[in-house]
């Protein structure tokens, strides 16, 4: 099942025009390309999140090291 890109109504996969609003639906090639691009974006987002977490851990470790190196009176 798919959804109309215009009105959002659910319809069968592979139709050319929405039976509710009449707007043309994207072809299978376009849908495949969009799904591939979405997967690439998702992978990049996961990679960026992992890098941000690693950076936050490095910053936290640096701050902890700086605190431990301060003289105690």
mmCIF file as Biopython writes it, N, C-alpha, C and O atoms, coordinates in Angstrom:
data_model
#
loop_
_atom_site.group_PDB
_atom_site.id
_atom_site.type_symbol
_atom_site.label_atom_id
_atom_site.label_alt_id
_atom_site.label_comp_id
_atom_site.label_asym_id
_atom_site.label_entity_id
_atom_site.label_seq_id
_atom_site.pdbx_PDB_ins_code
_atom_site.Cartn_x
_atom_site.Cartn_y
_atom_site.Cartn_z
_atom_site.occupancy
_atom_site.B_iso_or_equiv
_atom_site.auth_seq_id
_atom_site.auth_asym_id
_atom_site.pdbx_PDB_model_num
ATOM 1   N N  . UNK A ? 1  ? 0.837   -1.182 0.000   1.0 0.0 1  A 1 
ATOM 2   C CA . UNK A ? 1  ? 0.000   0.000  0.000   1.0 0.0 1  A 1 
ATOM 3   C C  . UNK A ? 1  ? 0.881   1.244  0.000   1.0 0.0 1  A 1 
ATOM 4   O O  . UNK A ? 1  ? 1.981   1.259  0.551   1.0 0.0 1  A 1 
ATOM 5   N N  . UNK A ? 2  ? 0.367   2.261  -0.624  1.0 0.0 2  A 1 
ATOM 6   C CA . UNK A ? 2  ? 1.071   3.528  -0.671  1.0 0.0 2  A 1 
ATOM 7   C C  . UNK A ? 2  ? 0.131   4.653  -0.257  1.0 0.0 2  A 1 
ATOM 8   O O  . UNK A ? 2  ? -1.023  4.421  0.103   1.0 0.0 2  A 1 
ATOM 9   N N  . UNK A ? 3  ? 0.644   5.859  -0.316  1.0 0.0 3  A 1 
ATOM 10  C CA . UNK A ? 3  ? -0.132  7.035  0.047   1.0 0.0 3  A 1 
ATOM 11  C C  . UNK A ? 3  ? 0.034   8.085  -1.040  1.0 0.0 3  A 1 
ATOM 12  O O  . UNK A ? 3  ? 1.109   8.222  -1.624  1.0 0.0 3  A 1 
ATOM 13  N N  . UNK A ? 4  ? -1.016  8.813  -1.303  1.0 0.0 4  A 1 
ATOM 14  C CA . UNK A ? 4  ? -0.987  9.875  -2.296  1.0 0.0 4  A 1 
ATOM 15  C C  . UNK A ? 4  ? -0.018  10.965 -1.840  1.0 0.0 4  A 1 
ATOM 16  O O  . UNK A ? 4  ? -0.029  11.362 -0.674  1.0 0.0 4  A 1 
ATOM 17  N N  . UNK A ? 5  ? 0.818   11.446 -2.760  1.0 0.0 5  A 1 
ATOM 18  C CA . UNK A ? 5  ? 1.772   12.495 -2.409  1.0 0.0 5  A 1 
ATOM 19  C C  . UNK A ? 5  ? 1.090   13.845 -2.265  1.0 0.0 5  A 1 
ATOM 20  O O  . UNK A ? 5  ? 1.696   14.797 -1.773  1.0 0.0 5  A 1 
ATOM 21  N N  . UNK A ? 6  ? -0.160  13.938 -2.688  1.0 0.0 6  A 1 
ATOM 22  C CA . UNK A ? 6  ? -0.875  15.208 -2.611  1.0 0.0 6  A 1 
ATOM 23  C C  . UNK A ? 6  ? -1.860  15.244 -1.440  1.0 0.0 6  A 1 
ATOM 24  O O  . UNK A ? 6  ? -1.790  16.133 -0.592  1.0 0.0 6  A 1 
ATOM 25  N N  . UNK A ? 7  ? -2.778  14.275 -1.397  1.0 0.0 7  A 1 
ATOM 26  C CA . UNK A ? 7  ? -3.833  14.321 -0.376  1.0 0.0 7  A 1 
ATOM 27  C C  . UNK A ? 7  ? -3.585  13.387 0.805   1.0 0.0 7  A 1 
ATOM 28  O O  . UNK A ? 7  ? -4.235  13.519 1.842   1.0 0.0 7  A 1 
ATOM 29  N N  . UNK A ? 8  ? -2.645  12.438 0.660   1.0 0.0 8  A 1 
ATOM 30  C CA . UNK A ? 8  ? -2.305  11.544 1.756   1.0 0.0 8  A 1 
ATOM 31  C C  . UNK A ? 8  ? -3.197  10.327 1.911   1.0 0.0 8  A 1 
ATOM 32  O O  . UNK A ? 8  ? -2.995  9.528  2.827   1.0 0.0 8  A 1 
ATOM 33  N N  . UNK A ? 9  ? -4.171  10.171 1.041   1.0 0.0 9  A 1 
ATOM 34  C CA . UNK A ? 9  ? -5.058  9.011  1.133   1.0 0.0 9  A 1 
ATOM 35  C C  . UNK A ? 9  ? -4.299  7.735  0.741   1.0 0.0 9  A 1 
ATOM 36  O O  . UNK A ? 9  ? -3.425  7.754  -0.125  1.0 0.0 9  A 1 
ATOM 37  N N  . UNK A ? 10 ? -4.652  6.645  1.394   1.0 0.0 10 A 1 
ATOM 38  C CA . UNK A ? 10 ? -3.999  5.377  1.114   1.0 0.0 10 A 1 
ATOM 39  C C  . UNK A ? 10 ? -4.551  4.803  -0.192  1.0 0.0 10 A 1 
ATOM 40  O O  . UNK A ? 10 ? -5.750  4.868  -0.464  1.0 0.0 10 A 1 
ATOM 41  N N  . UNK A ? 11 ? -3.642  4.239  -0.992  1.0 0.0 11 A 1 
ATOM 42  C CA . UNK A ? 11 ? -4.043  3.615  -2.249  1.0 0.0 11 A 1 
ATOM 43  C C  . UNK A ? 11 ? -3.143  2.424  -2.520  1.0 0.0 11 A 1 
ATOM 44  O O  . UNK A ? 11 ? -2.161  2.195  -1.813  1.0 0.0 11 A 1 
ATOM 45  N N  . UNK A ? 12 ? -3.486  1.676  -3.545  1.0 0.0 12 A 1 
ATOM 46  C CA . UNK A ? 12 ? -2.674  0.518  -3.890  1.0 0.0 12 A 1 
ATOM 47  C C  . UNK A ? 12 ? -1.375  0.960  -4.532  1.0 0.0 12 A 1 
ATOM 48  O O  . UNK A ? 12 ? -1.301  2.017  -5.159  1.0 0.0 12 A 1 
ATOM 49  N N  . UNK A ? 13 ? -0.353  0.139  -4.366  1.0 0.0 13 A 1 
ATOM 50  C CA . UNK A ? 13 ? 0.962   0.438  -4.929  1.0 0.0 13 A 1 
ATOM 51  C C  . UNK A ? 13 ? 0.903   0.384  -6.452  1.0 0.0 13 A 1 
ATOM 52  O O  . UNK A ? 13 ? 0.227   -0.469 -7.029  1.0 0.0 13 A 1 
ATOM 53  N N  . UNK A ? 14 ? 1.614   1.298  -7.090  1.0 0.0 14 A 1 
ATOM 54  C CA . UNK A ? 14 ? 1.752   1.248  -8.537  1.0 0.0 14 A 1 
ATOM 55  C C  . UNK A ? 14 ? 0.697   1.993  -9.327  1.0 0.0 14 A 1 
ATOM 56  O O  . UNK A ? 14 ? 0.712   1.930  -10.557 1.0 0.0 14 A 1 
ATOM 57  N N  . UNK A ? 15 ? -0.218  2.694  -8.679  1.0 0.0 15 A 1 
ATOM 58  C CA . UNK A ? 15 ? -1.216  3.428  -9.457  1.0 0.0 15 A 1 
ATOM 59  C C  . UNK A ? 15 ? -0.594  4.702  -10.003 1.0 0.0 15 A 1 
ATOM 60  O O  . UNK A ? 15 ? 0.374   5.221  -9.446  1.0 0.0 15 A 1 
ATOM 61  N N  . UNK A ? 16 ? -1.157  5.205  -11.101 1.0 0.0 16 A 1 
ATOM 62  C CA . UNK A ? 16 ? -0.594  6.414  -11.719 1.0 0.0 16 A 1 
ATOM 63  C C  . UNK A ? 16 ? -1.289  7.671  -11.233 1.0 0.0 16 A 1 
ATOM 64  O O  . UNK A ? 16 ? -0.671  8.734  -11.167 1.0 0.0 16 A 1 
ATOM 65  N N  . UNK A ? 17 ? -2.582  7.566  -10.889 1.0 0.0 17 A 1 
ATOM 66  C CA . UNK A ? 17 ? -3.350  8.726  -10.437 1.0 0.0 17 A 1 
ATOM 67  C C  . UNK A ? 17 ? -4.134  8.358  -9.183  1.0 0.0 17 A 1 
ATOM 68  O O  . UNK A ? 17 ? -4.661  7.252  -9.067  1.0 0.0 17 A 1 
ATOM 69  N N  . UNK A ? 18 ? -4.204  9.292  -8.258  1.0 0.0 18 A 1 
ATOM 70  C CA . UNK A ? 18 ? -4.951  9.077  -7.021  1.0 0.0 18 A 1 
ATOM 71  C C  . UNK A ? 18 ? -6.443  9.038  -7.335  1.0 0.0 18 A 1 
ATOM 72  O O  . UNK A ? 18 ? -6.946  9.883  -8.075  1.0 0.0 18 A 1 
ATOM 73  N N  . UNK A ? 19 ? -7.142  8.069  -6.779  1.0 0.0 19 A 1 
ATOM 74  C CA . UNK A ? 19 ? -8.586  7.978  -7.036  1.0 0.0 19 A 1 
ATOM 75  C C  . UNK A ? 19 ? -9.388  8.962  -6.198  1.0 0.0 19 A 1 
ATOM 76  O O  . UNK A ? 19 ? -10.582 9.145  -6.432  1.0 0.0 19 A 1 
ATOM 77  N N  . UNK A ? 20 ? -8.741  9.600  -5.221  1.0 0.0 20 A 1 
ATOM 78  C CA . UNK A ? 20 ? -9.438  10.562 -4.385  1.0 0.0 20 A 1 
ATOM 79  C C  . UNK A ? 20 ? -9.291  11.989 -4.911  1.0 0.0 20 A 1 
ATOM 80  O O  . UNK A ? 20 ? -10.278 12.714 -5.029  1.0 0.0 20 A 1 
ATOM 81  N N  . UNK A ? 21 ? -8.050  12.392 -5.230  1.0 0.0 21 A 1 
ATOM 82  C CA . UNK A ? 21 ? -7.842  13.777 -5.671  1.0 0.0 21 A 1 
ATOM 83  C C  . UNK A ? 21 ? -7.473  13.887 -7.149  1.0 0.0 21 A 1 
ATOM 84  O O  . UNK A ? 21 ? -7.530  14.977 -7.719  1.0 0.0 21 A 1 
ATOM 85  N N  . UNK A ? 22 ? -7.099  12.782 -7.770  1.0 0.0 22 A 1 
ATOM 86  C CA . UNK A ? 22 ? -6.789  12.783 -9.193  1.0 0.0 22 A 1 
ATOM 87  C C  . UNK A ? 22 ? -5.374  13.183 -9.550  1.0 0.0 22 A 1 
ATOM 88  O O  . UNK A ? 22 ? -5.022  13.186 -10.730 1.0 0.0 22 A 1 
ATOM 89  N N  . UNK A ? 23 ? -4.554  13.517 -8.578  1.0 0.0 23 A 1 
ATOM 90  C CA . UNK A ? 23 ? -3.181  13.935 -8.878  1.0 0.0 23 A 1 
ATOM 91  C C  . UNK A ? 23 ? -2.322  12.752 -9.290  1.0 0.0 23 A 1 
ATOM 92  O O  . UNK A ? 23 ? -2.488  11.635 -8.800  1.0 0.0 23 A 1 
ATOM 93  N N  . UNK A ? 24 ? -1.392  13.029 -10.210 1.0 0.0 24 A 1 
ATOM 94  C CA . UNK A ? 24 ? -0.483  12.002 -10.694 1.0 0.0 24 A 1 
ATOM 95  C C  . UNK A ? 24 ? 0.478   11.599 -9.587  1.0 0.0 24 A 1 
ATOM 96  O O  . UNK A ? 24 ? 0.944   12.433 -8.811  1.0 0.0 24 A 1 
ATOM 97  N N  . UNK A ? 25 ? 0.763   10.315 -9.530  1.0 0.0 25 A 1 
ATOM 98  C CA . UNK A ? 25 ? 1.666   9.771  -8.522  1.0 0.0 25 A 1 
ATOM 99  C C  . UNK A ? 25 ? 3.019   9.489  -9.158  1.0 0.0 25 A 1 
ATOM 100 O O  . UNK A ? 25 ? 3.098   9.264  -10.366 1.0 0.0 25 A 1 
ATOM 101 N N  . UNK A ? 26 ? 4.089   9.499  -8.362  1.0 0.0 26 A 1 
ATOM 102 C CA . UNK A ? 26 ? 5.421   9.251  -8.929  1.0 0.0 26 A 1 
ATOM 103 C C  . UNK A ? 26 ? 5.543   7.819  -9.437  1.0 0.0 26 A 1 
ATOM 104 O O  . UNK A ? 26 ? 4.905   6.899  -8.925  1.0 0.0 26 A 1 
ATOM 105 N N  . UNK A ? 27 ? 6.386   7.657  -10.464 1.0 0.0 27 A 1 
ATOM 106 C CA . UNK A ? 27 ? 6.626   6.333  -11.030 1.0 0.0 27 A 1 
ATOM 107 C C  . UNK A ? 27 ? 7.516   5.487  -10.136 1.0 0.0 27 A 1 
ATOM 108 O O  . UNK A ? 27 ? 8.089   5.983  -9.166  1.0 0.0 27 A 1 
ATOM 109 N N  . UNK A ? 28 ? 7.626   4.227  -10.464 1.0 0.0 28 A 1 
ATOM 110 C CA . UNK A ? 28 ? 8.417   3.275  -9.666  1.0 0.0 28 A 1 
ATOM 111 C C  . UNK A ? 28 ? 9.892   3.653  -9.644  1.0 0.0 28 A 1 
ATOM 112 O O  . UNK A ? 28 ? 10.553  3.482  -8.620  1.0 0.0 28 A 1 
ATOM 113 N N  . UNK A ? 29 ? 10.420  4.164  -10.755 1.0 0.0 29 A 1 
ATOM 114 C CA . UNK A ? 29 ? 11.835  4.547  -10.791 1.0 0.0 29 A 1 
ATOM 115 C C  . UNK A ? 29 ? 12.108  5.703  -9.832  1.0 0.0 29 A 1 
ATOM 116 O O  . UNK A ? 29 ? 13.099  5.697  -9.102  1.0 0.0 29 A 1 
ATOM 117 N N  . UNK A ? 30 ? 11.227  6.679  -9.844  1.0 0.0 30 A 1 
ATOM 118 C CA . UNK A ? 30 ? 11.395  7.821  -8.936  1.0 0.0 30 A 1 
ATOM 119 C C  . UNK A ? 30 ? 11.284  7.371  -7.488  1.0 0.0 30 A 1 
ATOM 120 O O  . UNK A ? 30 ? 12.072  7.796  -6.643  1.0 0.0 30 A 1 
ATOM 121 N N  . UNK A ? 31 ? 10.315  6.517  -7.195  1.0 0.0 31 A 1 
ATOM 122 C CA . UNK A ? 31 ? 10.164  6.018  -5.824  1.0 0.0 31 A 1 
ATOM 123 C C  . UNK A ? 31 ? 11.400  5.253  -5.375  1.0 0.0 31 A 1 
ATOM 124 O O  . UNK A ? 31 ? 11.843  5.401  -4.236  1.0 0.0 31 A 1 
ATOM 125 N N  . UNK A ? 32 ? 11.960  4.435  -6.265  1.0 0.0 32 A 1 
ATOM 126 C CA . UNK A ? 32 ? 13.163  3.681  -5.922  1.0 0.0 32 A 1 
ATOM 127 C C  . UNK A ? 32 ? 14.324  4.628  -5.649  1.0 0.0 32 A 1 
ATOM 128 O O  . UNK A ? 32 ? 15.080  4.426  -4.699  1.0 0.0 32 A 1 
ATOM 129 N N  . UNK A ? 33 ? 14.470  5.663  -6.477  1.0 0.0 33 A 1 
ATOM 130 C CA . UNK A ? 33 ? 15.553  6.625  -6.272  1.0 0.0 33 A 1 
ATOM 131 C C  . UNK A ? 33 ? 15.376  7.387  -4.962  1.0 0.0 33 A 1 
ATOM 132 O O  . UNK A ? 33 ? 16.342  7.611  -4.232  1.0 0.0 33 A 1 
ATOM 133 N N  . UNK A ? 34 ? 14.137  7.784  -4.667  1.0 0.0 34 A 1 
ATOM 134 C CA . UNK A ? 34 ? 13.870  8.501  -3.426  1.0 0.0 34 A 1 
ATOM 135 C C  . UNK A ? 34 ? 14.139  7.631  -2.204  1.0 0.0 34 A 1 
ATOM 136 O O  . UNK A ? 34 ? 14.674  8.111  -1.204  1.0 0.0 34 A 1 
ATOM 137 N N  . UNK A ? 35 ? 13.773  6.360  -2.281  1.0 0.0 35 A 1 
ATOM 138 C CA . UNK A ? 35 ? 14.053  5.442  -1.171  1.0 0.0 35 A 1 
ATOM 139 C C  . UNK A ? 35 ? 15.555  5.267  -0.977  1.0 0.0 35 A 1 
ATOM 140 O O  . UNK A ? 35 ? 16.030  5.194  0.156   1.0 0.0 35 A 1 
ATOM 141 N N  . UNK A ? 36 ? 16.305  5.199  -2.075  1.0 0.0 36 A 1 
ATOM 142 C CA . UNK A ? 36 ? 17.753  5.077  -1.985  1.0 0.0 36 A 1 
ATOM 143 C C  . UNK A ? 36 ? 18.355  6.332  -1.363  1.0 0.0 36 A 1 
ATOM 144 O O  . UNK A ? 36 ? 19.231  6.239  -0.503  1.0 0.0 36 A 1 
ATOM 145 N N  . UNK A ? 37 ? 17.897  7.495  -1.787  1.0 0.0 37 A 1 
ATOM 146 C CA . UNK A ? 37 ? 18.399  8.746  -1.216  1.0 0.0 37 A 1 
ATOM 147 C C  . UNK A ? 37 ? 18.046  8.858  0.260   1.0 0.0 37 A 1 
ATOM 148 O O  . UNK A ? 37 ? 18.855  9.334  1.056   1.0 0.0 37 A 1 
ATOM 149 N N  . UNK A ? 38 ? 16.851  8.426  0.630   1.0 0.0 38 A 1 
ATOM 150 C CA . UNK A ? 38 ? 16.445  8.466  2.034   1.0 0.0 38 A 1 
ATOM 151 C C  . UNK A ? 38 ? 17.338  7.557  2.875   1.0 0.0 38 A 1 
ATOM 152 O O  . UNK A ? 38 ? 17.699  7.914  3.996   1.0 0.0 38 A 1 
ATOM 153 N N  . UNK A ? 39 ? 17.695  6.397  2.350   1.0 0.0 39 A 1 
ATOM 154 C CA . UNK A ? 39 ? 18.572  5.477  3.072   1.0 0.0 39 A 1 
ATOM 155 C C  . UNK A ? 39 ? 19.962  6.094  3.244   1.0 0.0 39 A 1 
ATOM 156 O O  . UNK A ? 39 ? 20.577  5.954  4.300   1.0 0.0 39 A 1 
ATOM 157 N N  . UNK A ? 40 ? 20.455  6.775  2.211   1.0 0.0 40 A 1 
ATOM 158 C CA . UNK A ? 40 ? 21.756  7.432  2.310   1.0 0.0 40 A 1 
ATOM 159 C C  . UNK A ? 40 ? 21.724  8.549  3.355   1.0 0.0 40 A 1 
ATOM 160 O O  . UNK A ? 40 ? 22.657  8.689  4.146   1.0 0.0 40 A 1 
ATOM 161 N N  . UNK A ? 41 ? 20.662  9.335  3.355   1.0 0.0 41 A 1 
ATOM 162 C CA . UNK A ? 41 ? 20.526  10.414 4.331   1.0 0.0 41 A 1 
ATOM 163 C C  . UNK A ? 41 ? 20.471  9.846  5.742   1.0 0.0 41 A 1 
ATOM 164 O O  . UNK A ? 41 ? 21.090  10.384 6.660   1.0 0.0 41 A 1 
ATOM 165 N N  . UNK A ? 42 ? 19.733  8.765  5.909   1.0 0.0 42 A 1 
ATOM 166 C CA . UNK A ? 42 ? 19.624  8.127  7.220   1.0 0.0 42 A 1 
ATOM 167 C C  . UNK A ? 42 ? 21.003  7.645  7.695   1.0 0.0 42 A 1 
ATOM 168 O O  . UNK A ? 42 ? 21.360  7.826  8.859   1.0 0.0 42 A 1 
ATOM 169 N N  . UNK A ? 43 ? 21.765  7.038  6.794   1.0 0.0 43 A 1 
ATOM 170 C CA . UNK A ? 43 ? 23.095  6.550  7.154   1.0 0.0 43 A 1 
ATOM 171 C C  . UNK A ? 43 ? 24.012  7.713  7.539   1.0 0.0 43 A 1 
ATOM 172 O O  . UNK A ? 43 ? 24.776  7.607  8.499   1.0 0.0 43 A 1 
ATOM 173 N N  . UNK A ? 44 ? 23.941  8.816  6.802   1.0 0.0 44 A 1 
ATOM 174 C CA . UNK A ? 44 ? 24.747  9.990  7.124   1.0 0.0 44 A 1 
ATOM 175 C C  . UNK A ? 44 ? 24.350  10.585 8.469   1.0 0.0 44 A 1 
ATOM 176 O O  . UNK A ? 44 ? 25.197  11.040 9.238   1.0 0.0 44 A 1 
ATOM 177 N N  . UNK A ? 45 ? 23.060  10.575 8.737   1.0 0.0 45 A 1 
ATOM 178 C CA . UNK A ? 45 ? 22.575  11.099 10.022  1.0 0.0 45 A 1 
ATOM 179 C C  . UNK A ? 45 ? 23.086  10.250 11.186  1.0 0.0 45 A 1 
ATOM 180 O O  . UNK A ? 45 ? 23.513  10.785 12.209  1.0 0.0 45 A 1 
ATOM 181 N N  . UNK A ? 46 ? 23.040  8.937  11.027  1.0 0.0 46 A 1 
ATOM 182 C CA . UNK A ? 46 ? 23.554  8.052  12.073  1.0 0.0 46 A 1 
ATOM 183 C C  . UNK A ? 46 ? 25.048  8.269  12.279  1.0 0.0 46 A 1 
ATOM 184 O O  . UNK A ? 46 ? 25.530  8.263  13.411  1.0 0.0 46 A 1 
ATOM 185 N N  . UNK A ? 47 ? 25.777  8.461  11.187  1.0 0.0 47 A 1 
ATOM 186 C CA . UNK A ? 47 ? 27.213  8.711  11.274  1.0 0.0 47 A 1 
ATOM 187 C C  . UNK A ? 47 ? 27.483  10.030 11.998  1.0 0.0 47 A 1 
ATOM 188 O O  . UNK A ? 47 ? 28.385  10.104 12.833  1.0 0.0 47 A 1 
ATOM 189 N N  . UNK A ? 48 ? 26.714  11.060 11.687  1.0 0.0 48 A 1 
ATOM 190 C CA . UNK A ? 48 ? 26.897  12.364 12.337  1.0 0.0 48 A 1 
ATOM 191 C C  . UNK A ? 48 ? 26.579  12.271 13.826  1.0 0.0 48 A 1 
ATOM 192 O O  . UNK A ? 48 ? 27.263  12.883 14.646  1.0 0.0 48 A 1 
ATOM 193 N N  . UNK A ? 49 ? 25.549  11.511 14.178  1.0 0.0 49 A 1 
ATOM 194 C CA . UNK A ? 49 ? 25.206  11.344 15.588  1.0 0.0 49 A 1 
ATOM 195 C C  . UNK A ? 49 ? 26.323  10.622 16.329  1.0 0.0 49 A 1 
ATOM 196 O O  . UNK A ? 49 ? 26.651  10.986 17.458  1.0 0.0 49 A 1 
ATOM 197 N N  . UNK A ? 50 ? 26.903  9.613  15.712  1.0 0.0 50 A 1 
ATOM 198 C CA . UNK A ? 50 ? 28.002  8.878  16.339  1.0 0.0 50 A 1 
ATOM 199 C C  . UNK A ? 50 ? 29.206  9.790  16.530  1.0 0.0 50 A 1 
ATOM 200 O O  . UNK A ? 50 ? 29.867  9.739  17.567  1.0 0.0 50 A 1 
ATOM 201 N N  . UNK A ? 51 ? 29.493  10.624 15.535  1.0 0.0 51 A 1 
ATOM 202 C CA . UNK A ? 51 ? 30.614  11.556 15.650  1.0 0.0 51 A 1 
ATOM 203 C C  . UNK A ? 51 ? 30.351  12.584 16.755  1.0 0.0 51 A 1 
ATOM 204 O O  . UNK A ? 51 ? 31.265  12.939 17.499  1.0 0.0 51 A 1 
ATOM 205 N N  . UNK A ? 52 ? 29.126  13.055 16.862  1.0 0.0 52 A 1 
ATOM 206 C CA . UNK A ? 52 ? 28.786  14.026 17.901  1.0 0.0 52 A 1 
ATOM 207 C C  . UNK A ? 52 ? 28.928  13.404 19.287  1.0 0.0 52 A 1 
ATOM 208 O O  . UNK A ? 52 ? 29.400  14.058 20.217  1.0 0.0 52 A 1 
ATOM 209 N N  . UNK A ? 53 ? 28.525  12.156 19.426  1.0 0.0 53 A 1 
ATOM 210 C CA . UNK A ? 53 ? 28.670  11.473 20.711  1.0 0.0 53 A 1 
ATOM 211 C C  . UNK A ? 53 ? 30.143  11.278 21.064  1.0 0.0 53 A 1 
ATOM 212 O O  . UNK A ? 53 ? 30.541  11.455 22.216  1.0 0.0 53 A 1 
ATOM 213 N N  . UNK A ? 54 ? 30.942  10.914 20.074  1.0 0.0 54 A 1 
ATOM 214 C CA . UNK A ? 54 ? 32.376  10.731 20.321  1.0 0.0 54 A 1 
ATOM 215 C C  . UNK A ? 54 ? 33.017  12.057 20.724  1.0 0.0 54 A 1 
ATOM 216 O O  . UNK A ? 54 ? 33.851  12.092 21.629  1.0 0.0 54 A 1 
ATOM 217 N N  . UNK A ? 55 ? 32.636  13.139 20.065  1.0 0.0 55 A 1 
ATOM 218 C CA . UNK A ? 55 ? 33.169  14.447 20.407  1.0 0.0 55 A 1 
ATOM 219 C C  . UNK A ? 55 ? 32.753  14.856 21.822  1.0 0.0 55 A 1 
ATOM 220 O O  . UNK A ? 55 ? 33.567  15.398 22.570  1.0 0.0 55 A 1 
ATOM 221 N N  . UNK A ? 56 ? 31.519  14.607 22.190  1.0 0.0 56 A 1 
ATOM 222 C CA . UNK A ? 56 ? 31.046  14.937 23.539  1.0 0.0 56 A 1 
ATOM 223 C C  . UNK A ? 56 ? 31.822  14.138 24.583  1.0 0.0 56 A 1 
ATOM 224 O O  . UNK A ? 56 ? 32.160  14.665 25.642  1.0 0.0 56 A 1 
ATOM 225 N N  . UNK A ? 57 ? 32.102  12.880 24.292  1.0 0.0 57 A 1 
ATOM 226 C CA . UNK A ? 57 ? 32.883  12.071 25.225  1.0 0.0 57 A 1 
ATOM 227 C C  . UNK A ? 57 ? 34.304  12.601 25.353  1.0 0.0 57 A 1 
ATOM 228 O O  . UNK A ? 57 ? 34.862  12.630 26.450  1.0 0.0 57 A 1 
ATOM 229 N N  . UNK A ? 58 ? 34.894  13.022 24.232  1.0 0.0 58 A 1 
ATOM 230 C CA . UNK A ? 58 ? 36.242  13.583 24.277  1.0 0.0 58 A 1 
ATOM 231 C C  . UNK A ? 58 ? 36.262  14.874 25.101  1.0 0.0 58 A 1 
ATOM 232 O O  . UNK A ? 58 ? 37.174  15.095 25.897  1.0 0.0 58 A 1 
ATOM 233 N N  . UNK A ? 59 ? 35.268  15.705 24.907  1.0 0.0 59 A 1 
ATOM 234 C CA . UNK A ? 59 ? 35.195  16.953 25.664  1.0 0.0 59 A 1 
ATOM 235 C C  . UNK A ? 59 ? 35.019  16.686 27.156  1.0 0.0 59 A 1 
ATOM 236 O O  . UNK A ? 59 ? 35.631  17.347 27.994  1.0 0.0 59 A 1 
ATOM 237 N N  . UNK A ? 60 ? 34.185  15.723 27.466  1.0 0.0 60 A 1 
ATOM 238 C CA . UNK A ? 60 ? 33.971  15.375 28.872  1.0 0.0 60 A 1 
ATOM 239 C C  . UNK A ? 60 ? 35.265  14.828 29.490  1.0 0.0 60 A 1 
ATOM 240 O O  . UNK A ? 60 ? 35.605  15.158 30.626  1.0 0.0 60 A 1 
ATOM 241 N N  . UNK A ? 61 ? 35.971  14.000 28.739  1.0 0.0 61 A 1 
ATOM 242 C CA . UNK A ? 61 ? 37.228  13.445 29.241  1.0 0.0 61 A 1 
ATOM 243 C C  . UNK A ? 61 ? 38.259  14.551 29.427  1.0 0.0 61 A 1 
ATOM 244 O O  . UNK A ? 61 ? 38.994  14.547 30.415  1.0 0.0 61 A 1 
ATOM 245 N N  . UNK A ? 62 ? 38.325  15.494 28.499  1.0 0.0 62 A 1 
ATOM 246 C CA . UNK A ? 62 ? 39.250  16.616 28.611  1.0 0.0 62 A 1 
ATOM 247 C C  . UNK A ? 62 ? 38.930  17.452 29.854  1.0 0.0 62 A 1 
ATOM 248 O O  . UNK A ? 62 ? 39.832  17.831 30.601  1.0 0.0 62 A 1 
ATOM 249 N N  . UNK A ? 63 ? 37.667  17.731 30.064  1.0 0.0 63 A 1 
ATOM 250 C CA . UNK A ? 63 ? 37.265  18.514 31.233  1.0 0.0 63 A 1 
ATOM 251 C C  . UNK A ? 63 ? 37.613  17.775 32.522  1.0 0.0 63 A 1 
ATOM 252 O O  . UNK A ? 63 ? 38.067  18.392 33.486  1.0 0.0 63 A 1 
ATOM 253 N N  . UNK A ? 64 ? 37.407  16.477 32.545  1.0 0.0 64 A 1 
ATOM 254 C CA . UNK A ? 64 ? 37.735  15.680 33.728  1.0 0.0 64 A 1 
ATOM 255 C C  . UNK A ? 64 ? 39.238  15.698 33.978  1.0 0.0 64 A 1 
ATOM 256 O O  . UNK A ? 64 ? 39.676  15.801 35.124  1.0 0.0 64 A 1 
ATOM 257 N N  . UNK A ? 65 ? 40.033  15.599 32.909  1.0 0.0 65 A 1 
ATOM 258 C CA . UNK A ? 65 ? 41.488  15.642 33.061  1.0 0.0 65 A 1 
ATOM 259 C C  . UNK A ? 65 ? 41.938  17.000 33.582  1.0 0.0 65 A 1 
ATOM 260 O O  . UNK A ? 65 ? 42.832  17.076 34.425  1.0 0.0 65 A 1 
ATOM 261 N N  . UNK A ? 66 ? 41.329  18.067 33.092  1.0 0.0 66 A 1 
ATOM 262 C CA . UNK A ? 66 ? 41.680  19.405 33.557  1.0 0.0 66 A 1 
ATOM 263 C C  . UNK A ? 66 ? 41.332  19.569 35.032  1.0 0.0 66 A 1 
ATOM 264 O O  . UNK A ? 66 ? 42.090  20.178 35.787  1.0 0.0 66 A 1 
ATOM 265 N N  . UNK A ? 67 ? 40.213  19.041 35.435  1.0 0.0 67 A 1 
ATOM 266 C CA . UNK A ? 67 ? 39.795  19.106 36.844  1.0 0.0 67 A 1 
ATOM 267 C C  . UNK A ? 67 ? 40.763  18.318 37.705  1.0 0.0 67 A 1 
ATOM 268 O O  . UNK A ? 67 ? 41.146  18.777 38.781  1.0 0.0 67 A 1 
ATOM 269 N N  . UNK A ? 68 ? 41.163  17.143 37.253  1.0 0.0 68 A 1 
ATOM 270 C CA . UNK A ? 68 ? 42.067  16.291 38.053  1.0 0.0 68 A 1 
ATOM 271 C C  . UNK A ? 68 ? 43.463  16.896 38.175  1.0 0.0 68 A 1 
ATOM 272 O O  . UNK A ? 68 ? 44.187  16.580 39.120  1.0 0.0 68 A 1 
ATOM 273 N N  . UNK A ? 69 ? 43.851  17.754 37.244  1.0 0.0 69 A 1 
ATOM 274 C CA . UNK A ? 69 ? 45.190  18.337 37.263  1.0 0.0 69 A 1 
ATOM 275 C C  . UNK A ? 69 ? 45.260  19.611 38.117  1.0 0.0 69 A 1 
ATOM 276 O O  . UNK A ? 69 ? 46.349  20.130 38.360  1.0 0.0 69 A 1 
ATOM 277 N N  . UNK A ? 70 ? 44.117  20.112 38.569  1.0 0.0 70 A 1 
ATOM 278 C CA . UNK A ? 70 ? 44.123  21.323 39.392  1.0 0.0 70 A 1 
ATOM 279 C C  . UNK A ? 70 ? 44.686  20.994 40.770  1.0 0.0 70 A 1 
ATOM 280 O O  . UNK A ? 70 ? 44.404  19.936 41.332  1.0 0.0 70 A 1 
ATOM 281 N N  . UNK A ? 71 ? 45.490  21.920 41.309  1.0 0.0 71 A 1 
ATOM 282 C CA . UNK A ? 71 ? 46.053  21.665 42.663  1.0 0.0 71 A 1 
ATOM 283 C C  . UNK A ? 71 ? 44.937  21.699 43.712  1.0 0.0 71 A 1 
ATOM 284 O O  . UNK A ? 71 ? 43.991  22.481 43.612  1.0 0.0 71 A 1 
ATOM 285 N N  . UNK A ? 72 ? 45.070  20.855 44.691  1.0 0.0 72 A 1 
ATOM 286 C CA . UNK A ? 72 ? 44.098  20.798 45.788  1.0 0.0 72 A 1 
ATOM 287 C C  . UNK A ? 72 ? 44.722  21.456 47.013  1.0 0.0 72 A 1 
ATOM 288 O O  . UNK A ? 72 ? 45.821  21.060 47.400  1.0 0.0 72 A 1 
ATOM 289 N N  . UNK A ? 73 ? 44.107  22.403 47.620  1.0 0.0 73 A 1 
ATOM 290 C CA . UNK A ? 73 ? 44.631  23.097 48.797  1.0 0.0 73 A 1 
ATOM 291 C C  . UNK A ? 73 ? 44.022  22.577 50.028  1.0 0.0 73 A 1 
ATOM 292 O O  . UNK A ? 73 ? 44.344  23.044 51.121  1.0 0.0 73 A 1 
#
